[in-house]
Amino acid sequence: MANQQRGNSAYGLDKQLADKALAKYDKQSEEEAKGWIEALTSHSIGDDFGLGLKSGVVLCDLANALDPSLKLKPTSSTMPFKQMENISA
């Protein structure tokens, strides 16, 4: 699925698995989840759902919206290890 969305080409078994995952992907559920997250966090996720959540900032803000006692402080960074800190927080 990620290969198809980002324009990378896959071959053989990788392509079969990507096609199978893409066939199972429910775009309507994605849109519902995106709308719910955007309503709670005031963040715009954008067209690519996975890319919009990748940094972890939106996920930290969502967790804070659901449980204010958490008081998570997300780090805005493009460095992968900083993004992983947001997601594992």
Phi and psi restraints in degrees (range 20) as a CNS / XPLOR table:
assign (resid 1 and name C) (resid 2 and name N)
       (resid 2 and name CA) (resid 2 and name C) 1.0 -62.8 20.0 2
assign (resid 2 and name N) (resid 2 and name CA)
       (resid 2 and name C) (resid 3 and name N) 1.0 -37.2 20.0 2
assign (resid 2 and name C) (resid 3 and name N)
       (resid 3 and name CA) (resid 3 and name C) 1.0 -62.5 20.0 2
assign (resid 3 and name N) (resid 3 and name CA)
       (resid 3 and name C) (resid 4 and name N) 1.0 -40.9 20.0 2
assign (resid 3 and name C) (resid 4 and name N)
       (resid 4 and name CA) (resid 4 and name C) 1.0 -69.4 20.0 2
assign (resid 4 and name N) (resid 4 and name CA)
       (resid 4 and name C) (resid 5 and name N) 1.0 -39.9 20.0 2
assign (resid 4 and name C) (resid 5 and name N)
       (resid 5 and name CA) (resid 5 and name C) 1.0 -70.3 20.0 2
assign (resid 5 and name N) (resid 5 and name CA)
       (resid 5 and name C) (resid 6 and name N) 1.0 -33.7 20.0 2
assign (resid 5 and name C) (resid 6 and name N)
       (resid 6 and name CA) (resid 6 and name C) 1.0 -97.2 20.0 2
assign (resid 6 and name N) (resid 6 and name CA)
       (resid 6 and name C) (resid 7 and name N) 1.0 6.0 20.0 2
assign (resid 6 and name C) (resid 7 and name N)
       (resid 7 and name CA) (resid 7 and name C) 1.0 85.1 20.0 2
assign (resid 7 and name N) (resid 7 and name CA)
       (resid 7 and name C) (resid 8 and name N) 1.0 1.9 20.0 2
assign (resid 7 and name C) (resid 8 and name N)
       (resid 8 and name CA) (resid 8 and name C) 1.0 -75.9 20.0 2
assign (resid 8 and name N) (resid 8 and name CA)
       (resid 8 and name C) (resid 9 and name N) 1.0 147.0 20.0 2
assign (resid 8 and name C) (resid 9 and name N)
       (resid 9 and name CA) (resid 9 and name C) 1.0 -97.1 20.0 2
assign (resid 9 and name N) (resid 9 and name CA)
       (resid 9 and name C) (resid 10 and name N) 1.0 141.3 20.0 2
assign (resid 9 and name C) (resid 10 and name N)
       (resid 10 and name CA) (resid 10 and name C) 1.0 -120.7 20.0 2
assign (resid 10 and name N) (resid 10 and name CA)
       (resid 10 and name C) (resid 11 and name N) 1.0 151.2 20.0 2
assign (resid 10 and name C) (resid 11 and name N)
       (resid 11 and name CA) (resid 11 and name C) 1.0 -130.7 20.0 2
assign (resid 11 and name N) (resid 11 and name CA)
       (resid 11 and name C) (resid 12 and name N) 1.0 156.9 20.0 2
assign (resid 11 and name C) (resid 12 and name N)
       (resid 12 and name CA) (resid 12 and name C) 1.0 60.8 20.0 2
assign (resid 12 and name N) (resid 12 and name CA)
       (resid 12 and name C) (resid 13 and name N) 1.0 -132.8 20.0 2
assign (resid 12 and name C) (resid 13 and name N)
       (resid 13 and name CA) (resid 13 and name C) 1.0 -63.2 20.0 2
assign (resid 13 and name N) (resid 13 and name CA)
       (resid 13 and name C) (resid 14 and name N) 1.0 -38.0 20.0 2
assign (resid 13 and name C) (resid 14 and name N)
       (resid 14 and name CA) (resid 14 and name C) 1.0 -58.3 20.0 2
assign (resid 14 and name N) (resid 14 and name CA)
       (resid 14 and name C) (resid 15 and name N) 1.0 -42.8 20.0 2
assign (resid 14 and name C) (resid 15 and name N)
       (resid 15 and name CA) (resid 15 and name C) 1.0 -66.5 20.0 2
assign (resid 15 and name N) (resid 15 and name CA)
       (resid 15 and name C) (resid 16 and name N) 1.0 -42.2 20.0 2
assign (resid 15 and name C) (resid 16 and name N)
       (resid 16 and name CA) (resid 16 and name C) 1.0 -61.4 20.0 2
assign (resid 16 and name N) (resid 16 and name CA)
       (resid 16 and name C) (resid 17 and name N) 1.0 -44.1 20.0 2
assign (resid 16 and name C) (resid 17 and name N)
       (resid 17 and name CA) (resid 17 and name C) 1.0 -66.6 20.0 2
assign (resid 17 and name N) (resid 17 and name CA)
       (resid 17 and name C) (resid 18 and name N) 1.0 -40.2 20.0 2
assign (resid 17 and name C) (resid 18 and name N)
       (resid 18 and name CA) (resid 18 and name C) 1.0 -64.5 20.0 2
assign (resid 18 and name N) (resid 18 and name CA)
       (resid 18 and name C) (resid 19 and name N) 1.0 -42.3 20.0 2
assign (resid 18 and name C) (resid 19 and name N)
       (resid 19 and name CA) (resid 19 and name C) 1.0 -64.2 20.0 2
assign (resid 19 and name N) (resid 19 and name CA)
       (resid 19 and name C) (resid 20 and name N) 1.0 -40.3 20.0 2
assign (resid 19 and name C) (resid 20 and name N)
       (resid 20 and name CA) (resid 20 and name C) 1.0 -65.3 20.0 2
assign (resid 20 and name N) (resid 20 and name CA)
       (resid 20 and name C) (resid 21 and name N) 1.0 -43.4 20.0 2
assign (resid 20 and name C) (resid 21 and name N)
       (resid 21 and name CA) (resid 21 and name C) 1.0 -64.8 20.0 2
assign (resid 21 and name N) (resid 21 and name CA)
       (resid 21 and name C) (resid 22 and name N) 1.0 -41.0 20.0 2
assign (resid 21 and name C) (resid 22 and name N)
       (resid 22 and name CA) (resid 22 and name C) 1.0 -64.9 20.0 2
assign (resid 22 and name N) (resid 22 and name CA)
       (resid 22 and name C) (resid 23 and name N) 1.0 -36.5 20.0 2
assign (resid 22 and name C) (resid 23 and name N)
       (resid 23 and name CA) (resid 23 and name C) 1.0 -66.6 20.0 2
assign (resid 23 and name N) (resid 23 and name CA)
       (resid 23 and name C) (resid 24 and name N) 1.0 -31.9 20.0 2
assign (resid 23 and name C) (resid 24 and name N)
       (resid 24 and name CA) (resid 24 and name C) 1.0 -83.6 20.0 2
assign (resid 24 and name N) (resid 24 and name CA)
       (resid 24 and name C) (resid 25 and name N) 1.0 -16.4 20.0 2
assign (resid 24 and name C) (resid 25 and name N)
       (resid 25 and name CA) (resid 25 and name C) 1.0 -67.9 20.0 2
assign (resid 25 and name N) (resid 25 and name CA)
       (resid 25 and name C) (resid 26 and name N) 1.0 128.7 20.0 2
assign (resid 25 and name C) (resid 26 and name N)
       (resid 26 and name CA) (resid 26 and name C) 1.0 -100.9 20.0 2
assign (resid 26 and name N) (resid 26 and name CA)
       (resid 26 and name C) (resid 27 and name N) 1.0 99.7 20.0 2
assign (resid 26 and name C) (resid 27 and name N)
       (resid 27 and name CA) (resid 27 and name C) 1.0 -63.8 20.0 2
assign (resid 27 and name N) (resid 27 and name CA)
       (resid 27 and name C) (resid 28 and name N) 1.0 -32.9 20.0 2
assign (resid 27 and name C) (resid 28 and name N)
       (resid 28 and name CA) (resid 28 and name C) 1.0 -65.6 20.0 2
assign (resid 28 and name N) (resid 28 and name CA)
       (resid 28 and name C) (resid 29 and name N) 1.0 -42.0 20.0 2
assign (resid 28 and name C) (resid 29 and name N)
       (resid 29 and name CA) (resid 29 and name C) 1.0 -64.3 20.0 2
assign (resid 29 and name N) (resid 29 and name CA)
       (resid 29 and name C) (resid 30 and name N) 1.0 -37.6 20.0 2
assign (resid 29 and name C) (resid 30 and name N)
       (resid 30 and name CA) (resid 30 and name C) 1.0 -60.9 20.0 2
assign (resid 30 and name N) (resid 30 and name CA)
       (resid 30 and name C) (resid 31 and name N) 1.0 -45.6 20.0 2
assign (resid 30 and name C) (resid 31 and name N)
       (resid 31 and name CA) (resid 31 and name C) 1.0 -63.7 20.0 2
assign (resid 31 and name N) (resid 31 and name CA)
       (resid 31 and name C) (resid 32 and name N) 1.0 -39.3 20.0 2
assign (resid 31 and name C) (resid 32 and name N)
       (resid 32 and name CA) (resid 32 and name C) 1.0 -64.0 20.0 2
assign (resid 32 and name N) (resid 32 and name CA)
       (resid 32 and name C) (resid 33 and name N) 1.0 -46.1 20.0 2
assign (resid 32 and name C) (resid 33 and name N)
       (resid 33 and name CA) (resid 33 and name C) 1.0 -63.9 20.0 2
assign (resid 33 and name N) (resid 33 and name CA)
       (resid 33 and name C) (resid 34 and name N) 1.0 -41.9 20.0 2
assign (resid 33 and name C) (resid 34 and name N)
       (resid 34 and name CA) (resid 34 and name C) 1.0 -61.5 20.0 2
assign (resid 34 and name N) (resid 34 and name CA)
       (resid 34 and name C) (resid 35 and name N) 1.0 -45.3 20.0 2
assign (resid 34 and name C) (resid 35 and name N)
       (resid 35 and name CA) (resid 35 and name C) 1.0 -62.3 20.0 2
assign (resid 35 and name N) (resid 35 and name CA)
       (resid 35 and name C) (resid 36 and name N) 1.0 -40.6 20.0 2
assign (resid 35 and name C) (resid 36 and name N)
       (resid 36 and name CA) (resid 36 and name C) 1.0 -65.5 20.0 2
assign (resid 36 and name N) (resid 36 and name CA)
       (resid 36 and name C) (resid 37 and name N) 1.0 -46.0 20.0 2
assign (resid 36 and name C) (resid 37 and name N)
       (resid 37 and name CA) (resid 37 and name C) 1.0 -64.4 20.0 2
assign (resid 37 and name N) (resid 37 and name CA)
       (resid 37 and name C) (resid 38 and name N) 1.0 -44.4 20.0 2
assign (resid 37 and name C) (resid 38 and name N)
       (resid 38 and name CA) (resid 38 and name C) 1.0 -64.4 20.0 2
assign (resid 38 and name N) (resid 38 and name CA)
       (resid 38 and name C) (resid 39 and name N) 1.0 -35.5 20.0 2
assign (resid 38 and name C) (resid 39 and name N)
       (resid 39 and name CA) (resid 39 and name C) 1.0 -67.9 20.0 2
assign (resid 39 and name N) (resid 39 and name CA)
       (resid 39 and name C) (resid 40 and name N) 1.0 -38.0 20.0 2
assign (resid 39 and name C) (resid 40 and name N)
       (resid 40 and name CA) (resid 40 and name C) 1.0 -79.0 20.0 2
assign (resid 40 and name N) (resid 40 and name CA)
       (resid 40 and name C) (resid 41 and name N) 1.0 -30.5 20.0 2
assign (resid 40 and name C) (resid 41 and name N)
       (resid 41 and name CA) (resid 41 and name C) 1.0 -108.4 20.0 2
assign (resid 41 and name N) (resid 41 and name CA)
       (resid 41 and name C) (resid 42 and name N) 1.0 -14.4 20.0 2
assign (resid 41 and name C) (resid 42 and name N)
       (resid 42 and name CA) (resid 42 and name C) 1.0 63.9 20.0 2
assign (resid 42 and name N) (resid 42 and name CA)
       (resid 42 and name C) (resid 43 and name N) 1.0 18.2 20.0 2
assign (resid 42 and name C) (resid 43 and name N)
       (resid 43 and name CA) (resid 43 and name C) 1.0 -96.5 20.0 2
assign (resid 43 and name N) (resid 43 and name CA)
       (resid 43 and name C) (resid 44 and name N) 1.0 145.2 20.0 2
assign (resid 43 and name C) (resid 44 and name N)
       (resid 44 and name CA) (resid 44 and name C) 1.0 -96.7 20.0 2
assign (resid 44 and name N) (resid 44 and name CA)
       (resid 44 and name C) (resid 45 and name N) 1.0 119.2 20.0 2
assign (resid 44 and name C) (resid 45 and name N)
       (resid 45 and name CA) (resid 45 and name C) 1.0 -77.7 20.0 2
assign (resid 45 and name N) (resid 45 and name CA)
       (resid 45 and name C) (resid 46 and name N) 1.0 -32.3 20.0 2
assign (resid 45 and name C) (resid 46 and name N)
       (resid 46 and name CA) (resid 46 and name C) 1.0 95.7 20.0 2
assign (resid 46 and name N) (resid 46 and name CA)
       (resid 46 and name C) (resid 47 and name N) 1.0 -172.6 20.0 2
assign (resid 46 and name C) (resid 47 and name N)
       (resid 47 and name CA) (resid 47 and name C) 1.0 -75.0 20.0 2
assign (resid 47 and name N) (resid 47 and name CA)
       (resid 47 and name C) (resid 48 and name N) 1.0 -36.1 20.0 2
assign (resid 47 and name C) (resid 48 and name N)
       (resid 48 and name CA) (resid 48 and name C) 1.0 -95.0 20.0 2
assign (resid 48 and name N) (resid 48 and name CA)
       (resid 48 and name C) (resid 49 and name N) 1.0 103.0 20.0 2
assign (resid 48 and name C) (resid 49 and name N)
       (resid 49 and name CA) (resid 49 and name C) 1.0 -57.6 20.0 2
assign (resid 49 and name N) (resid 49 and name CA)
       (resid 49 and name C) (resid 50 and name N) 1.0 -48.9 20.0 2
assign (resid 49 and name C) (resid 50 and name N)
       (resid 50 and name CA) (resid 50 and name C) 1.0 -62.7 20.0 2
assign (resid 50 and name N) (resid 50 and name CA)
       (resid 50 and name C) (resid 51 and name N) 1.0 -43.3 20.0 2
assign (resid 50 and name C) (resid 51 and name N)
       (resid 51 and name CA) (resid 51 and name C) 1.0 -66.3 20.0 2
assign (resid 51 and name N) (resid 51 and name CA)
       (resid 51 and name C) (resid 52 and name N) 1.0 -35.6 20.0 2
assign (resid 51 and name C) (resid 52 and name N)
       (resid 52 and name CA) (resid 52 and name C) 1.0 -66.9 20.0 2
assign (resid 52 and name N) (resid 52 and name CA)
       (resid 52 and name C) (resid 53 and name N) 1.0 -25.7 20.0 2
assign (resid 52 and name C) (resid 53 and name N)
       (resid 53 and name CA) (resid 53 and name C) 1.0 -99.7 20.0 2
assign (resid 53 and name N) (resid 53 and name CA)
       (resid 53 and name C) (resid 54 and name N) 1.0 -9.5 20.0 2
assign (resid 53 and name C) (resid 54 and name N)
       (resid 54 and name CA) (resid 54 and name C) 1.0 -56.2 20.0 2
assign (resid 54 and name N) (resid 54 and name CA)
       (resid 54 and name C) (resid 55 and name N) 1.0 -42.4 20.0 2
assign (resid 54 and name C) (resid 55 and name N)
       (resid 55 and name CA) (resid 55 and name C) 1.0 -70.1 20.0 2
assign (resid 55 and name N) (resid 55 and name CA)
       (resid 55 and name C) (resid 56 and name N) 1.0 -21.4 20.0 2
assign (resid 55 and name C) (resid 56 and name N)
       (resid 56 and name CA) (resid 56 and name C) 1.0 88.9 20.0 2
assign (resid 56 and name N) (resid 56 and name CA)
       (resid 56 and name C) (resid 57 and name N) 1.0 -10.2 20.0 2
assign (resid 56 and name C) (resid 57 and name N)
       (resid 57 and name CA) (resid 57 and name C) 1.0 -62.5 20.0 2
assign (resid 57 and name N) (resid 57 and name CA)
       (resid 57 and name C) (resid 58 and name N) 1.0 -47.7 20.0 2
assign (resid 57 and name C) (resid 58 and name N)
       (resid 58 and name CA) (resid 58 and name C) 1.0 -63.7 20.0 2
assign (resid 58 and name N) (resid 58 and name CA)
       (resid 58 and name C) (resid 59 and name N) 1.0 -39.0 20.0 2
assign (resid 58 and name C) (resid 59 and name N)
       (resid 59 and name CA) (resid 59 and name C) 1.0 -66.3 20.0 2
assign (resid 59 and name N) (resid 59 and name CA)
       (resid 59 and name C) (resid 60 and name N) 1.0 -39.3 20.0 2
assign (resid 59 and name C) (resid 60 and name N)
       (resid 60 and name CA) (resid 60 and name C) 1.0 -64.1 20.0 2
assign (resid 60 and name N) (resid 60 and name CA)
       (resid 60 and name C) (resid 61 and name N) 1.0 -43.5 20.0 2
assign (resid 60 and name C) (resid 61 and name N)
       (resid 61 and name CA) (resid 61 and name C) 1.0 -65.2 20.0 2
assign (resid 61 and name N) (resid 61 and name CA)
       (resid 61 and name C) (resid 62 and name N) 1.0 -35.1 20.0 2
assign (resid 61 and name C) (resid 62 and name N)
       (resid 62 and name CA) (resid 62 and name C) 1.0 -65.3 20.0 2
assign (resid 62 and name N) (resid 62 and name CA)
       (resid 62 and name C) (resid 63 and name N) 1.0 -44.5 20.0 2
assign (resid 62 and name C) (resid 63 and name N)
       (resid 63 and name CA) (resid 63 and name C) 1.0 -61.5 20.0 2
assign (resid 63 and name N) (resid 63 and name CA)
       (resid 63 and name C) (resid 64 and name N) 1.0 -41.2 20.0 2
assign (resid 63 and name C) (resid 64 and name N)
       (resid 64 and name CA) (resid 64 and name C) 1.0 -65.1 20.0 2
assign (resid 64 and name N) (resid 64 and name CA)
       (resid 64 and name C) (resid 65 and name N) 1.0 -36.3 20.0 2
assign (resid 64 and name C) (resid 65 and name N)
       (resid 65 and name CA) (resid 65 and name C) 1.0 -68.1 20.0 2
assign (resid 65 and name N) (resid 65 and name CA)
       (resid 65 and name C) (resid 66 and name N) 1.0 -36.8 20.0 2
assign (resid 65 and name C) (resid 66 and name N)
       (resid 66 and name CA) (resid 66 and name C) 1.0 -78.4 20.0 2
assign (resid 66 and name N) (resid 66 and name CA)
       (resid 66 and name C) (resid 67 and name N) 1.0 -33.2 20.0 2
assign (resid 66 and name C) (resid 67 and name N)
       (resid 67 and name CA) (resid 67 and name C) 1.0 -141.8 20.0 2
assign (resid 67 and name N) (resid 67 and name CA)
       (resid 67 and name C) (resid 68 and name N) 1.0 89.4 20.0 2
assign (resid 67 and name C) (resid 68 and name N)
       (resid 68 and name CA) (resid 68 and name C) 1.0 -59.5 20.0 2
assign (resid 68 and name N) (resid 68 and name CA)
       (resid 68 and name C) (resid 69 and name N) 1.0 -20.1 20.0 2
assign (resid 68 and name C) (resid 69 and name N)
       (resid 69 and name CA) (resid 69 and name C) 1.0 -70.2 20.0 2
assign (resid 69 and name N) (resid 69 and name CA)
       (resid 69 and name C) (resid 70 and name N) 1.0 -14.8 20.0 2
assign (resid 69 and name C) (resid 70 and name N)
       (resid 70 and name CA) (resid 70 and name C) 1.0 -67.6 20.0 2
assign (resid 70 and name N) (resid 70 and name CA)
       (resid 70 and name C) (resid 71 and name N) 1.0 -41.2 20.0 2
assign (resid 70 and name C) (resid 71 and name N)
       (resid 71 and name CA) (resid 71 and name C) 1.0 50.6 20.0 2
assign (resid 71 and name N) (resid 71 and name CA)
       (resid 71 and name C) (resid 72 and name N) 1.0 49.0 20.0 2
assign (resid 71 and name C) (resid 72 and name N)
       (resid 72 and name CA) (resid 72 and name C) 1.0 -73.0 20.0 2
assign (resid 72 and name N) (resid 72 and name CA)
       (resid 72 and name C) (resid 73 and name N) 1.0 141.4 20.0 2
assign (resid 72 and name C) (resid 73 and name N)
       (resid 73 and name CA) (resid 73 and name C) 1.0 -117.4 20.0 2
assign (resid 73 and name N) (resid 73 and name CA)
       (resid 73 and name C) (resid 74 and name N) 1.0 97.1 20.0 2
assign (resid 73 and name C) (resid 74 and name N)
       (resid 74 and name CA) (resid 74 and name C) 1.0 -70.7 20.0 2
assign (resid 74 and name N) (resid 74 and name CA)
       (resid 74 and name C) (resid 75 and name N) 1.0 149.0 20.0 2
assign (resid 74 and name C) (resid 75 and name N)
       (resid 75 and name CA) (resid 75 and name C) 1.0 -103.5 20.0 2
assign (resid 75 and name N) (resid 75 and name CA)
       (resid 75 and name C) (resid 76 and name N) 1.0 124.5 20.0 2
assign (resid 75 and name C) (resid 76 and name N)
       (resid 76 and name CA) (resid 76 and name C) 1.0 -87.0 20.0 2
assign (resid 76 and name N) (resid 76 and name CA)
       (resid 76 and name C) (resid 77 and name N) 1.0 107.1 20.0 2
assign (resid 76 and name C) (resid 77 and name N)
       (resid 77 and name CA) (resid 77 and name C) 1.0 -153.3 20.0 2
assign (resid 77 and name N) (resid 77 and name CA)
       (resid 77 and name C) (resid 78 and name N) 1.0 153.2 20.0 2
assign (resid 77 and name C) (resid 78 and name N)
       (resid 78 and name CA) (resid 78 and name C) 1.0 -95.6 20.0 2
assign (resid 78 and name N) (resid 78 and name CA)
       (resid 78 and name C) (resid 79 and name N) 1.0 -3.5 20.0 2
assign (resid 78 and name C) (resid 79 and name N)
       (resid 79 and name CA) (resid 79 and name C) 1.0 -76.2 20.0 2
assign (resid 79 and name N) (resid 79 and name CA)
       (resid 79 and name C) (resid 80 and name N) 1.0 127.7 20.0 2
assign (resid 79 and name C) (resid 80 and name N)
       (resid 80 and name CA) (resid 80 and name C) 1.0 -55.1 20.0 2
assign (resid 80 and name N) (resid 80 and name CA)
       (resid 80 and name C) (resid 81 and name N) 1.0 -39.6 20.0 2
assign (resid 80 and name C) (resid 81 and name N)
       (resid 81 and name CA) (resid 81 and name C) 1.0 -69.1 20.0 2
assign (resid 81 and name N) (resid 81 and name CA)
       (resid 81 and name C) (resid 82 and name N) 1.0 -30.1 20.0 2
assign (resid 81 and name C) (resid 82 and name N)
       (resid 82 and name CA) (resid 82 and name C) 1.0 -71.1 20.0 2
assign (resid 82 and name N) (resid 82 and name CA)
       (resid 82 and name C) (resid 83 and name N) 1.0 -38.2 20.0 2
assign (resid 82 and name C) (resid 83 and name N)
       (resid 83 and name CA) (resid 83 and name C) 1.0 -64.7 20.0 2
assign (resid 83 and name N) (resid 83 and name CA)
       (resid 83 and name C) (resid 84 and name N) 1.0 -39.6 20.0 2
assign (resid 83 and name C) (resid 84 and name N)
       (resid 84 and name CA) (resid 84 and name C) 1.0 -65.0 20.0 2
assign (resid 84 and name N) (resid 84 and name CA)
       (resid 84 and name C) (resid 85 and name N) 1.0 -33.4 20.0 2
assign (resid 84 and name C) (resid 85 and name N)
       (resid 85 and name CA) (resid 85 and name C) 1.0 -62.2 20.0 2
assign (resid 85 and name N) (resid 85 and name CA)
       (resid 85 and name C) (resid 86 and name N) 1.0 -40.1 20.0 2
assign (resid 85 and name C) (resid 86 and name N)
       (resid 86 and name CA) (resid 86 and name C) 1.0 -62.4 20.0 2
assign (resid 86 and name N) (resid 86 and name CA)
       (resid 86 and name C) (resid 87 and name N) 1.0 -43.1 20.0 2
assign (resid 86 and name C) (resid 87 and name N)
       (resid 87 and name CA) (resid 87 and name C) 1.0 -72.2 20.0 2
assign (resid 87 and name N) (resid 87 and name CA)
       (resid 87 and name C) (resid 88 and name N) 1.0 -34.2 20.0 2
assign (resid 87 and name C) (resid 88 and name N)
       (resid 88 and name CA) (resid 88 and name C) 1.0 -86.6 20.0 2
assign (resid 88 and name N) (resid 88 and name CA)
       (resid 88 and name C) (resid 89 and name N) 1.0 -5.5 20.0 2
